Amino acid sequence: MERIPREIRLAHEYCFFLHDQCVHLLVQYEAAEAHHVKVKFRSEVEAATFAEVAKTNSIEALRATGYPVQARRVILNTITMAMVSDTLHHIFEALKCMEKRKTVVALNLLRKPLLDNLVYLSWMLGDEDAFYTAFTSGDPAALSPKMLGNLRARIIEQALAKTEVTTVLNADFVRETLFSAKNDHGLYRLFQHAVHLVTVERIELRTEPENFNFIFKRHSDDDIYHGVYDVLPHLLLYLAHVMLELFDRIASMDEGAKRAFEVRSIFGLYLTEGGEGAEDVMRHLGTLNANFTCTDCGTALTVTSHNASRITLTESYRCPKCRRVHGFPFAWMF
C-alpha cells in the first residue's frame, strides 16, 4: 500500500471495498446454494425420465420433462456465479499488482473483466431475454465482441437503469471510458498499449516512433495511477451494482443489507471524489455524533474526513483524543 501515491490511496481502498463486498455476496450465495434450482416432479415416471436424460445433459433433461423456465434459470444462475467469480479474481489480482507498482500487469488483468465480463453481466441484467436467446442460439458469433460492438451503448444504458446508481453514474461515461480510443481520460488506450507492444491501426493508439508500448516505462512514474484511479472507482461502482442486482435476481436479498451496500458504496465514491459530495457525506454522518462515544475515554465521535472514510469502508472510527480504533455498526443500522 505504501507504494501507491498517497493521494490515490483512498480510491484504491474504495476499489478494494467494492471487490470485497461482492466477494462476500458471492460466498454467501454459494454457501446457501441460492443459485440452485429445485424442481418438484409431477410423477415418478417424469422423475425417472429426467434422471435418464440428465446422465448426459441436465439442462436438456429439464426441457424434455417440461421445465424450460427452470432450465433457463439454471443457465442464467450458473453463468452469473461463474462470471462474477472470474471477474472478481481478475480485479483482486489487478489491485494487488497496483500495490506492487506492476501497473502494466494490472492493466492486462483489468482488461478482461472491464471490456468483456462487464458487458455480458450488463446484458444479463438489462435485457435477460436477448442475452438468453443469443446464448442458447447455438452460434458463438451471437456472443462475439464484434456483434456486441453496436449494442454496448444500449446494453449499458439498460443495465444502469435497473440499478440504484442512476443518479450517480452516466451510461455514456461508462461506455466512453472503456471503449473509446479517442477518450484521453479513458482506459481503452491504456489497455491496448498494455496488451500490444505495437499498435498502428488507429492514430489515437499509434505507438511512438522507435518505441514499444510501455516496455521502457519507469516503475516510479505515477501517471498510470492517476489515469486509472480517476475512473476505476466509478467503473467498479457500476459493475458492483450490476452484480448486486443479478444476485438479487437469483434470490431476493435482505432489504436492509442491500440498502446498506447501496449507501456505503455511493458514500464511498463521494468521499473518493472529494468536493461537495464528500462534504454532504460528512454532514450526514455528523448527525451520529451525539450517539457514539469512545468506550475508553468517553470522547464523542468526531466525523473527520478520515473517520468518514473509516465508517463507510471499514465500519470503524478512530477516537480523536486517545486515538483508539473502535468498531462502528454502520451496515447494521440499515
LODO-31373 format. One record per residue (C-alpha): residue in three letters; residue number from 1; x, y, z. Coordinates in steps of 0.5 Angstrom, whole numbers, plus 2048, in hexadecimal, padded with zeros to 3 digits. Each point is the difference from the previous one (the first is absolute). Layout:
% LODO-31373
ala	NUM	X	Y	Z
...
END
This chain:
% LODO-31373
met	1	800	800	800
glu	2	806	805	801
arg	3	802	7FF	7F9
ile	4	7F9	803	7FE
pro	5	801	808	7FF
arg	6	7FD	803	807
glu	7	7FA	804	7FC
ile	8	7FE	7FA	7FD
arg	9	7FF	7FB	806
leu	10	7F9	802	802
ala	11	7FE	7FE	7F9
his	12	804	7F9	800
glu	13	7FD	7FF	807
tyr	14	7F9	801	7FD
cys	15	801	7FC	7FA
phe	16	802	7FA	804
phe	17	7FA	801	805
leu	18	7FB	7FF	7FA
his	19	804	7FA	7FE
asp	20	800	7FD	807
gln	21	7F8	802	800
cys	22	7FF	7FC	7FA
val	23	804	7FA	802
his	24	7FC	800	807
leu	25	7FA	800	7FC
leu	26	803	7FA	7FB
val	27	802	7FC	806
gln	28	7F9	801	804
tyr	29	7FC	7FE	7FA
glu	30	805	7FA	7FE
ala	31	7FF	7FD	808
ala	32	7F9	801	800
glu	33	7FF	7FC	7F9
ala	34	7FC	806	7FE
his	35	801	7FF	7F9
his	36	7FE	7F9	800
val	37	7F9	7FF	7FC
lys	38	7FB	7FB	804
val	39	7FB	7FC	7FC
lys	40	7FA	7FC	802
phe	41	7FF	7FB	7FB
arg	42	7F8	7FE	7FF
ser	43	801	7F9	800
glu	44	805	7FA	801
val	45	800	7FF	7F8
glu	46	802	807	7FF
ala	47	806	800	805
ala	48	803	7F9	7FD
thr	49	800	804	7F9
phe	50	803	806	803
ala	51	806	7FB	803
glu	52	801	7FC	7FA
val	53	801	806	7FB
ala	54	804	804	806
lys	55	805	7FB	7FF
thr	56	802	804	7FA
asn	57	7FD	806	801
ser	58	7FC	803	806
ile	59	7FE	806	7FC
glu	60	7FD	7FC	7FB
ala	61	7FD	7FC	805
leu	62	7FC	806	803
arg	63	7FE	802	7F9
ala	64	7FE	7F9	7FE
thr	65	7FC	7FF	806
gly	66	7FC	806	7FF
tyr	67	804	805	804
pro	68	803	805	7FB
val	69	7FF	806	805
gln	70	804	7FC	806
ala	71	806	7FE	7FA
arg	72	800	808	7FF
arg	73	801	802	807
val	74	806	7FA	801
ile	75	803	803	7FA
leu	76	800	807	802
asn	77	802	7FF	807
thr	78	806	7FC	7FE
ile	79	802	805	7FC
thr	80	7FF	805	805
met	81	804	7FD	805
ala	82	806	7FD	7FC
met	83	801	807	7FC
val	84	7FF	804	807
ser	85	806	7FC	803
asp	86	804	800	7FA
thr	87	7FF	808	800
leu	88	802	801	807
his	89	806	7FB	7FF
his	90	803	805	7FB
ile	91	7FE	806	804
phe	92	803	7FE	806
glu	93	807	7FE	7FD
ala	94	800	806	7FC
leu	95	7FF	804	806
lys	96	806	7FC	803
cys	97	804	802	7FA
met	98	7FF	807	801
glu	99	802	800	807
lys	100	807	7FD	7FE
arg	101	801	805	7FA
lys	102	7FE	7FB	7FB
thr	103	7FC	804	7FC
val	104	800	7FD	7F9
val	105	7FF	7F9	803
ala	106	7FA	804	804
leu	107	7FD	803	7F9
asn	108	800	7F9	7FD
leu	109	7FD	7FD	806
leu	110	7FA	805	800
arg	111	7FF	800	7F8
lys	112	7FC	7F9	800
pro	113	7FB	802	806
leu	114	7FF	807	7FE
leu	115	800	7FF	7F8
asp	116	7FD	7F9	800
asn	117	7FD	7FE	806
leu	118	7FC	807	802
val	119	7FD	800	7F9
tyr	120	7FD	7F8	801
leu	121	7FE	802	807
ser	122	7FC	806	7FE
trp	123	7FD	7FD	7FA
met	124	7FD	7FA	805
leu	125	7FE	806	805
gly	126	7FD	805	7FA
asp	127	7FD	7FB	7FB
glu	128	800	7F9	803
asp	129	7FB	7FD	7FA
ala	130	805	803	7FB
phe	131	806	7FD	804
tyr	132	7FD	7F9	801
thr	133	7FE	800	7F8
ala	134	807	801	7FE
phe	135	803	7FC	805
thr	136	7FB	7FA	7FE
ser	137	800	801	7F9
gly	138	806	7FB	7FE
asp	139	804	805	7FD
pro	140	806	803	804
ala	141	800	806	7FB
ala	142	7FA	803	803
leu	143	804	801	806
ser	144	806	803	7FD
pro	145	803	806	802
lys	146	7FF	802	7F8
met	147	7F9	7FF	801
leu	148	7FF	804	806
gly	149	804	806	7FE
asn	150	7FA	804	7FD
leu	151	7FC	7FD	806
arg	152	804	802	806
ala	153	7FD	807	801
arg	154	7F9	7FD	801
ile	155	803	7FB	804
ile	156	803	804	805
glu	157	7FA	805	800
gln	158	7FB	7FB	801
ala	159	804	7FC	806
leu	160	802	807	803
ala	161	7F8	802	800
lys	162	7FF	7F9	805
thr	163	805	803	805
glu	164	800	805	806
val	165	805	804	7FD
thr	166	7FD	803	7FA
thr	167	800	807	803
val	168	808	7FF	802
leu	169	802	7FD	7F9
asn	170	7FF	801	7F9
ala	171	800	7FB	7FB
asp	172	804	804	7FB
phe	173	805	801	805
val	174	801	7F8	801
arg	175	800	7FF	7F8
glu	176	805	805	7FE
thr	177	804	7FF	806
leu	178	801	7F9	7FE
phe	179	7FF	7FF	7F8
ser	180	802	807	7FD
ala	181	807	800	7FE
lys	182	7FF	808	7FF
asn	183	7FF	801	807
asp	184	806	803	803
his	185	7FE	7FE	807
gly	186	7FD	7F9	7FF
leu	187	803	7F9	801
tyr	188	800	7FE	7F9
arg	189	806	803	7FD
leu	190	804	7FD	807
phe	191	7FD	7F9	7FF
gln	192	802	800	7F8
his	193	807	802	802
ala	194	801	7FB	806
val	195	7FE	7FA	7FB
his	196	803	802	7FA
leu	197	808	802	7FF
val	198	7FE	804	7FA
thr	199	7F9	803	7FE
val	200	800	803	7F9
glu	201	7F9	7FF	7FD
arg	202	7FD	807	804
ile	203	803	806	800
glu	204	7FE	801	807
leu	205	803	7FA	802
arg	206	806	800	7FC
thr	207	807	7FE	803
glu	208	805	806	800
pro	209	806	7FF	7FB
glu	210	806	7FC	803
asn	211	7FC	7FD	806
phe	212	7FC	7FB	802
asn	213	7F9	801	804
phe	214	802	800	808
ile	215	807	7FC	7FF
phe	216	804	806	802
lys	217	7FB	802	805
arg	218	803	802	807
his	219	7FD	7FD	806
ser	220	801	806	804
asp	221	7FB	804	7FC
asp	222	7F9	802	803
asp	223	7FD	802	7F9
ile	224	7FC	7F9	7FF
tyr	225	7FE	800	808
his	226	7FC	807	7FE
gly	227	7FE	7FD	7FA
val	228	7FD	7FA	803
tyr	229	7FD	802	806
asp	230	7FD	807	7FD
val	231	7FB	7FB	7FD
leu	232	800	7F9	803
pro	233	7FC	802	807
his	234	7FA	802	7FB
leu	235	801	7FA	7FC
leu	236	800	7FB	805
leu	237	7FA	803	804
tyr	238	7FC	7FF	7F9
leu	239	803	7F9	800
ala	240	7FF	7FE	807
his	241	7F8	803	800
val	242	7FF	7FB	7FA
met	243	803	7FA	804
leu	244	7FB	802	805
glu	245	7FA	800	7FC
leu	246	802	7FA	7FD
phe	247	801	7FD	807
asp	248	7F9	803	802
arg	249	7FD	7FC	7FA
ile	250	803	7FA	802
ala	251	7FD	800	807
ser	252	7FD	806	803
met	253	805	804	804
asp	254	7FE	802	807
glu	255	7FE	807	7FF
gly	256	804	803	806
ala	257	806	7FD	7FD
lys	258	7FF	802	7F9
arg	259	7FF	807	803
ala	260	806	801	804
phe	261	804	7FD	7FA
glu	262	7FD	806	7FB
val	263	801	805	805
arg	264	807	7FE	802
ser	265	802	800	7F9
ile	266	7FD	806	7FE
phe	267	803	804	806
gly	268	807	7FD	7FF
leu	269	800	802	7F9
tyr	270	7FE	807	802
leu	271	806	800	805
thr	272	805	7FE	7FB
glu	273	7FE	806	7FB
gly	274	800	805	806
gly	275	7FD	807	7FF
glu	276	7F8	801	801
gly	277	7FF	7F9	800
ala	278	805	7FE	806
glu	279	7FD	806	804
asp	280	7F9	7FD	7FF
val	281	802	7F9	803
met	282	804	803	806
arg	283	7F9	804	801
his	284	7FC	7FA	800
leu	285	805	7FC	804
gly	286	801	806	805
thr	287	7F9	7FF	802
leu	288	802	7FA	804
asn	289	805	804	804
ala	290	7FC	800	807
asn	291	7FE	7F9	7FF
phe	292	807	7FD	801
thr	293	806	801	805
cys	294	806	7FD	801
thr	295	800	7FA	804
asp	296	807	801	803
cys	297	800	808	801
gly	298	7F9	802	7FF
thr	299	801	805	7FB
ala	300	7FA	801	7FB
leu	301	801	7FD	7F9
thr	302	803	806	7FB
val	303	7FF	7FF	7F9
thr	304	806	802	7FC
ser	305	802	7FE	7F9
his	306	804	7FA	803
asn	307	7FA	7FE	804
ala	308	7FB	801	7FB
ser	309	804	7FB	7FB
arg	310	801	7FB	806
ile	311	7F9	800	802
thr	312	7FE	7FF	7F9
leu	313	805	7FB	7FD
thr	314	802	7FC	806
glu	315	7FB	801	806
ser	316	805	803	805
tyr	317	802	807	802
arg	318	806	803	804
cys	319	7FF	804	806
pro	320	803	807	7FF
lys	321	802	800	807
cys	322	803	7F9	802
arg	323	801	7FE	7F9
arg	324	7FD	7F9	802
val	325	7FC	7FD	7FA
his	326	7F9	7FD	801
gly	327	7FB	7FD	7FC
phe	328	7FA	803	7FD
pro	329	7FA	7FD	7FE
phe	330	7FE	804	7FA
ala	331	7FD	7FA	7FC
trp	332	7FC	7FD	806
met	333	7FD	807	800
phe	334	7FC	7FE	7FA
END
